[in-house]
Amino acid sequence: MGLLSFIFLLVICLLQGSNTSLVRLNDNGYEGIIFAIDPRVPEDEKIIEQIKDMVTTASIYLFEATEKRFFFKNVSILIPNNWKENPLYKRPKHESYKHADVLVAPPTLPGRDEPYTRQFTACEEKGEYIHFTPDFVLGKKEKEYGPSDRLFVHEWAHLRWGVFDEYNEDAPFYSAKSKKIEATRCSTGITGLNRVHKCQGNSCTTRGCRIDSKTKLYEKDCQFFPDKDQTEKASIMFMQGINSVVEFCNKENHNREAPSIQNKLCNFRSTWEVISNSEDFKNTTSLVAPPPPPVFSLLKIRERIVCLVLDKSGSMNGFNRLNRMNQAAKHFLLQTIENGSWVGMVHFDSTAYIKSNLIQIISSKERNNLLESLPTTANGGTSICAGIKSVIGEIYPQIDGSEIVLLTDGEDNTAKNCIGEVKQSGAIIHLIALGPSADQAVIEMSTITGGNHFFASDEAQNNGLIDAFGALASGNTDLSQQPLQLESKGLILNSNTWMNGTVIIDSTVGKDTFFLITWTIQEPIISLWDPNGIPMRNFTVDTVSKMAYLRIPGTAKVGVWTYSLQAKANSETLTMTVNSQAANSSVPPITVNAKMNKDTNSFPSPMIVYAEVLQGYVPILGANVTAFIESNNGKIEVLELLDNGAGADSFKNDGVYSRYFISYSENGRYNLKVRAQGGVNVAARYLRHPLNRASYIPGWVVDGKIEGNPPRAEIDEDTQTPLESFTRTASGGAFVISNVSTLPLPDLYPPSQITDLEATPVGDEINLTWTAPGDNFDVGKVQQYIIRISDNILDLRDNFDNALQVNTTDLLPNEANSKETFAFKPGNISEENATHIFIAIQSVDKSNLTSKLSNIAQVALFIPQTESDPDESHPNSGISVSSLVFLV
């Protein structure tokens, strides 16, 4: 592989950011797409055939919809380990569940087969994954969602280009300029009827929609039924199931009036404008010839093969590094690595030493043998390539998909020399960088092979090394078999002082529970009590590695476990780590995943921390979620993450907690760790449908009559089921910051954009509510708000400074993330025949930096007319026309 093409590939991989997809665009074709079949899906080869058919047809639809620009070139289908063997199934290389673009997995809740894309970042940013259920892939849901190939293109647009839906289940209708109530859709050229259609058994009734006296829009049960025969071509992001729909809405036919999610999040731009602005679009031109059909690879997950490549160079003697590495590696070998896996070990300084060829872990016997192979002394130079080459060349008979866990603390300017070899080998490199000088070139190895990158500082009380090794459980097994971290804590203490705490074991975990305690000088006095107050006595003490551990047999008791550790030396560092697994394979455990929005960043550009708290695929609301961001020298920044739909958080109540991070203290690596806690009856499972779910077709209008589809399986929409208490911690890996200035700097950060402005008419006033931004994004307090109104949405968006300003002298801003309210009288809107008032806010901080313009709220100035319904007369509800009509 030539150096230039290698650098180009590297750039593409580095541009991927923190989304873990391995998809590349090459000559107009998408390569490296991964469909992963979840291990819980019962074996059925038809699923594989249906995926092939769906993607093959979808490729042509995508090609035509994007003006002959994009198609699907090659796709890997990951088949679970528990399906039976087939000579056609190959071994995966870098493909894994972590990198899946499409998951074929059981529904979020039984009976809820809606396809959706997990998307929690801003407009134009890639989504996480698409979730299809087996029944959907097998074609059993075509009536409700339309052809699966078209729906895949709809979801692909979410995933790849960061566009959003042009319908909105929370606002299915709106008051249009025409003074009629219209269905939220794009384009308005799509025809149909708004009706209430109810069925019991085989008898159905249809009637016109009534106006709700509160919202002045159609009642809750009213639905839009599209005509079966249409000529309108747009839009795929509204209802791709309509036969004539083959395009995205563009600048010309985009419906800016509709309260769609696309309008709100992409600032009233059409989906095609967003797609045309993507890197994909800028790097391609239209093709003349039709594309070749996609090529499929069938890959079966195999037993895991892992080799630990451990640095024992002279610098590992400093800062207690060698012993800390051994503590963390022992925890990995005792607790994290799964039974059935194959494990080997290499030590390196300036040369490599193979300490253990691959052995399969069947019982504790093999685990203990590997513990004996850890390094006991540190000396010599650092040759990372020697360590890696000994694995690739000698230990691994079959390299594809094998993993190398590389731990190093040193700089090695020759490390870049074996990057090409690593890329070609098919191995996956996970890097654990220890201390501030660990080599940067190896980050490239982990990036291009799809591995993880962790950083642990020399501050042992932050527990970074044990966290990093603990995060290396296999992502390819069923979630119920993966170890989850419940606690990770440390303190520096003086003699006879205590580290006291509690660990909550909730009912979703408790199997294979493991307590680990480490110290640096002298063994502490350890006390641990179960929820009934019974003391736990049988800790295994390893005096050489200065650690003690206890495995709870069977399932640990649910409730609060209490520990007390008494230090026996001055300046003693103690840590406590607790792991457990799902108690029951049919009840998904509560999990936390953490990540930054990018892997590398240049000062002063802000970053965003995301933490996803879920049970299975169901979001958990109301948790206390805290991020700990540790810099190269061990300084920790603590951030409270919020799921409030404001500031850095795109969607309220989606179980993703977010916050801006701008407190850069130095250049180099930073490490992210997140803790989530739920108190009794405070946290809740949110059973509402996923946000970006596919639009459900309630039925079709054929010759003026409605042909209904089976009703959607709904759960009472806002059902929140309270949870018991729980705690989880998770490592979000490392990221690298450059260009941090050491000089004092002016204020660089404006207030964050207001994204949840809402307007409600009350009498002759308009009431506004929004979440307060801060002086620096979402921290502190802004100086003032500028509120302006207009009767033209685009004028307000594009010429905000010239719009009519509302007097806000009495409006004193509150602290960031509090609720703001303000009421005003709209006064004279210039246009005689204005139908709506549009309102937007800009915030200004004390340095006179202004935020981006808020989302635009609107209020209708008329009583909408209903469509005439041959079946029913509508008595006028007697509302005075001067009162304002509410529309978010």
TORPA-138244 format. One record per residue (C-alpha): residue in one letter; x, y, z. Coordinates in steps of 0.02 Angstrom, whole numbers, plus 50000, padded with zeros to 5 digits. Example, Ala and Ser with C-alpha at 12.3 -4.5 7.8 and 13.67 -1.06 7.14 Angstrom:
<sites>
A506154977550390;S506844994750357;
</sites>
This chain:
<sites>
M500005000050000;G500785016649948;L501135029750080;L499965042349998;S498485030549991;F498865025450170;I498855043550229;F497235046650136;L496435031550219;L497045037450386;V496295054650359;I494625046850315;C494665036050471;L495155050750581;L493765061350508;Q492525048150563;G492515055950736;S491805046550880;N490465037550783;T491125019850773;S490495015650598;L491795008750476;V490825014350320;R491855022550182;L491275030850023;N492335025049877;D491925029949696;N490105033949739;G489845017249827;Y489675014250014;E490885000750074;G491044992350243;I489204993250293;I488874981050436;F487214972550471;A487374963450639;I486134950050691;D485934950350880;P486324933950972;R484554934251045;V483774932450871;P483214914450841;E484164906350696;D483314909050529;E484304909450366;K482854918650283;I483444934250379;I485094933750283;E484204931850115;Q482984945950155;I484404957750205;K485224954250036;D483614957449940;M483214973150039;V484944981050014;T485034976249830;T483374984849788;A483754999249908;S485375002749816;I484445006849654;Y483155017449748;L484565026949836;F485485029549671;E483955037249587;A483465047449742;T485195055449752;E485285060649568;K486335045349521;R487625049049654;F487655035549789;F487395016749798;F487795002149916;K489394993649859;N489814980649990;V488964974650148;S489514962750286;I488204952650379;L488794947650554;I488054931050607;P487984926750793;N489124913650870;N487614903150923;W486994900250743;K487574884250661;E489134883050553;N489124885350365;P490624884350247;L490094901150172;Y490354910150337;K492064918550353;R492934925550506;P492664944450535;K494174956150530;H493794973150605;E491914970450596;S491034968950764;Y489404973550849;K490214989550912;H490394995450731;A488674989450670;D487715001550559;V486124991250563;L485624980050709;V484394966150678;A483804963650855;P482224959950956;P481024974750972;T481284988051106;L479704981451189;P478704965951137;G477584969550988;R478414986150946;D479224982550778;E479455000350722;P481115003150632;Y482095018250695;T483805026450691;R484665030450855;Q485135048550827;F485565060650968;T486725073350891;A486445089250791;C485835091450612;E487115085550481;E487965073850607;K487955055050585;G486785044250688;E487285029150795;Y486395014250716;I484785008450632;H483734995650728;F482684983450625;T481734969150708;P481754951450636;D479904952650590;F480224968850496;V481674961250399;L480634945750360;G479344957050275;K477954954550403;K477704973250432;E477624979350252;K475804984850266;E476174996750409;Y477865003550352;G477915001050164;P479264991550068;S480814987950173;D482054993550039;R481315011050033;L481245011850221;F483085007050230;V483495022250120;H482455033350236;E483415026950388;W485085027850295;A484795046550268;H484585048650457;L486135038250493;R487335044850363;W486835062950332;G486005068050496;V484325073250424;F482695071450520;D480895066550490;E479685077650398;Y478245071750506;N478035074550691;E476975063150798;D476885076450934;A476255089450809;P475375079850669;F474405095450612;Y474715114150601;S473815130250552;A474425134750378;K474515151950296;S473015146450192;K472055147350359;K471725128750346;I472335114850459;E473615104650365;A474475088050403;T476325090050447;R477165083650290;C478365087250148;S477965091650017;T476205098850031;G475905091249858;I475555074649945;T473665072649949;G472525063250067;L471145064850195;N471155069650378;R469945057850462;V469545048650623;H469495030250575;K469035017550710;C468824998750694;Q468094985550809;G468244968050741;N467764969350558;S466664984850569;C467475001750543;T466795019450555;T467545034850474;R467115052950515;G467825070350490;C469025077450618;R468395089550749;I469375104350812;D470065103050988;S469495118551084;K471185119751173;T472435117751031;K471265124550893;L471945110150789;Y471195093050751;E470765081250893;K471975067950957;D471225053350857;C471285062350690;Q472515054950565;F473125059250391;F472725045450265;P473725047650103;D472965044049934;K473565027349867;D473825034649693;Q474895050349689;T476045059349570;E477055069249699;K478895063849705;A479425070649876;S479855066750008;I480765051050063;M480935058550239;F479035060250250;M478265044350180;Q479355034150065;G477995020750062;I476965031049938;N477325023549765;S477675040049677;V478915046149809;V480685044649741;E481545060749798;F482005071049950;C481175087949977;N482275101749905;K482375120649922;E480945123049797;N479625111249866;H480125110850051;N478705114450173;R479435127250295;E477775129950384;A477625112350454;P478185109250634;S479275094750575;I480825088850669;Q481845092550511;N481275110750515;K481635112650699;L483355104650703;C483995109650531;N483415127650537;F482015126050406;R483195118850275;S482565104950164;T483295087450179;W484115088750007;E484985105050057;V485725096050208;I486245080850104;S487025092249971;N488065100350106;S488795083650166;E490595078150139;D489915063250041;F489085074849916;K490555086749900;N491725072149862;T490705064449721;T489925068449553;S488425060149469;L488705044049373;V488065039849201;A488005020849209;P486905011649334;P487865004749484;P488354986449506;P487324976449632;P488014975949811;V489254962249860;F488884953250025;S490094944750146;L489404932850276;L490444933750434;K490184923050588;I490724928650761;R492004916350830;E492804913350999;R493764928451055;I495674928651034;V496604941651139;C498444944451169;L499074956051306;V500614965551246;L501334973651404;D502694986751419;K504074982151543;S505324995751492;G506315005351624;S505065019651637;M503765007151704;N504745007451868;G504175025351903;F502515030551982;N502125012552035;R501655009151853;L502214991051841;N501204985751991;R499664995751938;M499754987451767;N499814970351850;Q498334974351963;A497294979651812;A497874964951704;K497444952851845;H495704960351859;F495514958151670;L496104939951676;L495094935451831;Q493484944451791;T493334953051621;I493894940351491;E492504928051448;N492594909051466;G492934900951298;S494124915051246;W495924911751194;V497234922451281;G499104924851253;M500404936551330;V501944945951269;H503104957651367;F504184970251277;D505574982651311;S506754985351164;T506374967251114;A504864956051135;Y504664940651248;I503264928351217;K502704923451393;S501174913151349;N500544906151185;L498664905651163;I497724895751295;Q495854893651300;I495024899151461;I493894885451523;S494044887351712;S494974897051846;K496494885651816;E496944894151650;R496604911351724;N497804907951868;N499144901351748;L499074917651652;L499234927851813;E500914919251839;S501544926051671;L501414944651715;P503064954651719;T503934956451888;T505334968451840;A505484983451725;N507034988651627;G507644992551450;G507025003251306;T505345003551215;S504994994951049;I503114994351021;C503324986550848;A504344972150921;G502904968151039;I501574969050905;K502564959550772;S502894945050890;V501004942750904;I500594944950720;G502084934450662;E502174920750792;I500714919050913;Y499204921250800;P498884906750680;Q497314915450617;I497434934350631;D495764940650565;G494754948350706;S496044943950839;E496344957550968;I497944964851038;V497844974551202;L499374985651200;L499864994451361;T501315006751349;D501975021851446;G503395026951331;E503785036851177;D504425026551032;N504815035650871;T504905019150775;A503095014450818;K502445022250657;N503505010150555;C502354995350580;I500675004250554;G500524997450376;E500854979650434;V499564981250572;K498244987650451;Q498564973350330;S498564960050467;G496704960450510;A497084961850697;I496174974450807;I497284985150920;H496634992151085;L497815004951158;I497985008651343;A499115023851363;L499865025451537;G500565042051599;P500845058251503;S502195052151381;A501385036951299;D501655036451112;Q500415045551000;A500765035350840;V499895020350915;I498245030050922;E498255028450732;M498405009450749;S496885008450862;T495905020350748;I496225011350583;T495914994050656;G494294999150744;G495014996550919;N494795006651078;H495955020051147;F496075022751336;F497155034051442;A497625031751625;S498575045151719;D499845041951858;E498545047051989;A498125029552052;Q496615035652151;N495725039451986;N495755020751948;G496055023751762;L497015007751725;I495764995951804;D494345005451715;A495235003951547;F495534985151559;G493774983051627;A493044991551473;L493824978251360;A492454965251380;S491914957651215;G490594967951127;N490094952651024;T489224942651159;D487454944351221;L487294959251338;S486744947651478;Q488484939551477;Q489494955651484;P490264962051647;L489594979151698;Q490504990951814;L489444996451962;E490795005952057;S492535012952029;K493205024252165;G494845028952249;L495555040352386;I497235045552457;L497185043052645;N498275044652799;S498545030852925;N496985025153020;T495805035452913;W494355027152823;M493655025552648;N491815021652675;G490475019152545;T489005009252479;V488704999652318;I486944996652256;I486584979952175;D484944982052082;S483854967452025;T484464968151843;V486224962751896;G487004951652030;K487754936851939;D489654934551948;T489844949752062;F491664954052097;F492384966152226;L494194971952199;I495194982452323;T496964989052287;W498254998352392;T499995005252363;I500895003152531;Q500094991852660;E498564980652663;P497084990152738;I495784982852857;I494344977752742;S492534976352798;L491084972552679;W489274969152730;D487844962852622;P486124971652626;N485624961152779;G487164966952874;I488054950052859;P489954952652848;M490864945152697;R492474936952752;N493314926652616;F494344939652521;T495814932452422;V497324943252467;D498744945052341;T500124953552442;V501344954252294;S500154964352184;K499384973252335;M497594968652299;A496164958752376;Y494634952052289;L493024942852324;R491834934152204;I490044932552271;P489394914952231;G487714913252139;T486724929452128;A487194943452247;K485824949852361;V484884964852293;G485074980652395;V486394991652474;W488094983752509;T489194993552630;Y491084994052638;S492375001652756;L494235001752716;Q495455007852848;A497155013652786;K498675007252880;A500005019152809;N500205037652774;S499895043952595;E499035027552556;T498015026052396;L496525014252406;T495325009652265;M493704999852259;T493014992252097;V491414982052084;N490804972451932;S489284961651903;Q488284953651762;A486444952451717;A485494942051844;N484304935151715;S484644932751529;S482854937751485;V482894954351581;P484094966851503;P485234975251631;I485334994151652;T486865000251556;V487845016351530;N488845020451374;A489905036151367;K490775045051225;M491415061951165;N490775069251001;K492545068350928;D494145058550960;T495305073150921;N494985091650939;S495895108050921;F495695122251048;P494585132451065;S493265122150976;P492015115251105;M491695096751132;I490135087551189;V490055073351315;Y488665060551288;A488105046851409;E486725034951361;V485775026751504;L484695012351444;Q483874996151494;G483994985951335;Y483434999051209;V482275008151330;P482905025351392;I483095028651578;L482555046051632;G482885055551792;A484605048051830;N486015058551905;V487375057451775;T489115064651805;A490615065151689;F492405065151755;I493635071451625;E495445068651673;S496855077951585;N498605071651544;N499245076451716;G497795069351815;K496785085351842;I494925081251845;E493495091851779;V491765086551843;L490215089951736;E488395086351773;L487595079351614;L485785083651572;D484405075951467;N483405092151456;G483365095351268;A484365111551292;G486155117151262;A487175102151201;D485695090151224;S484755088051060;F483235078551125;K482385079451293;N481975062751377;D482895051251256;G484015043651391;V485535052851321;Y486295065051445;S487445078351369;R488505093551409;Y489775104951326;F491585102751379;I492715118151359;S493835117851514;Y495425112751424;S496895114151543;E498295107251433;N498725098451271;G498755079651255;R497635065351306;Y496085066651412;N495075052251481;L493185051551503;K492305042051642;V490455043151680;R489445038451835;A487555036351830;Q486475034551985;G484625032352002;G483705034852165;V482145025052214;N480635031252113;V481685045552042;A482365036751888;A481095028851771;R481025018251614;Y480245028551475;L479145017251371;R478715030151241;H479185025951061;P480945029851000;L481145047450932;N481585044450751;R480435030050720;A479785026250546;S478125034150502;Y476705022050520;I475465021750376;P473745021050460;G472925016550294;W472655022450116;V471295032250027;V470685022149878;D469255029549773;G468815041349915;K468665027150042;I469895023050181;E470715005850181;G471435004850356;N472984995450412;P473064985850576;P473214998750717;R474955001850787;A475364992950951;E475425007951066;I475875009251247;D475045023551337;E476235036651268;D477005044151422;T477125028451525;Q478585029851643;T478865014851755;P479835019451912;L481475010451941;E482375004652097;S484025012752144;F485545008452038;T487335014152005;R488435011651852;T490105018351796;A490825017451621;S492395022651531;G492135033451376;G493925031151315;A495235044151275;F495265059551164;V496675071151113;I496715090251121;S497965101451032;N498335120251020;V497835124551199;S498545141751238;T499525144951398;L499185163751386;P497675171951468;L496335172951333;P494825183951301;D493085176451319;L492975164151173;Y491305155851204;P489585163351169;P487985157351254;S487295141051181;Q485845141451059;I484085140751135;T483245125651054;D481635123751155;L480765140651137;E478865138451148;A477505151351125;T475735150351197;P474385163551173;V473475168551333;G472145181751301;D472985195951207;E474735191151267;I475995178251207;N476855167951341;L478605161751301;T479575148051391;W481345141751360;T482855134551450;A484155147451500;P485845146251412;G487445152051502;D488815164851480;N489935151251406;F488775139251314;D487815131151458;V488805137651608;G488505153951702;K487205167051659;V486895177651503;Q486865196651510;Q485265199351409;Y484005191951288;I483515199851123;I481775194351068;R481155198950895;I479555195050800;S479035194850618;D477615188950508;N478845180450391;I479815165250450;L481275167050328;D481445185750360;L481605182050544;R482875168250513;D483945177550385;N483745195950439;F483485194250625;D484345210750666;N483065220450563;A481515212150636;L480365220650762;Q481135220050938;V480095216051092;N480425226651247;T481355215351371;T481935228151502;D481065218451640;L481795201651588;L483265197251700;P484155181251643;N484275166451762;E485695153951788;A485995141751643;N484795126951631;S483395135351732;K481685138051654;E481385155751586;T479655163151557;F479155179751479;A477495187051420;F477245201351298;K475885209551193;P476265207551007;G475705225350966;N475675230250782;I476265217550658;S476485227850501;E475615216550375;E473745218850362;N473455200650312;A474765192450424;T474225174950474;H475595170650600;I476805178750719;F478535170850720;I479645173350873;A481505170250901;I482805174251036;Q484645178251036;S485655178751199;V487095190451232;D488475187751361;K489475200551460;S490825201151324;N489475205251196;L489615188251112;T487945182851040;S487215165351029;K486555157250871;L484735161550837;S483515150750935;N482245139150858;I480775149250791;A479125148050885;Q477495153250802;V475745158350848;A474285158350726;L473185173850718;F471595165550655;I470355151650685;P470765138250557;Q469405131950441;T469055113350442;E468925103950280;S467135100650229;D466635082950268;P465215075250170;D464745064250318;E464575077150453;S464165095150491;H465285105250607;P464405117150725;N465445132750755;S466195131350927;G465905149850959;I467685155850987;S468045174250962;V469155176550809;S470265189250894;S470965176451015;L472635169250964;V472845151350909;F474255141150984;L475505131950878;V477225127050938;
</sites>
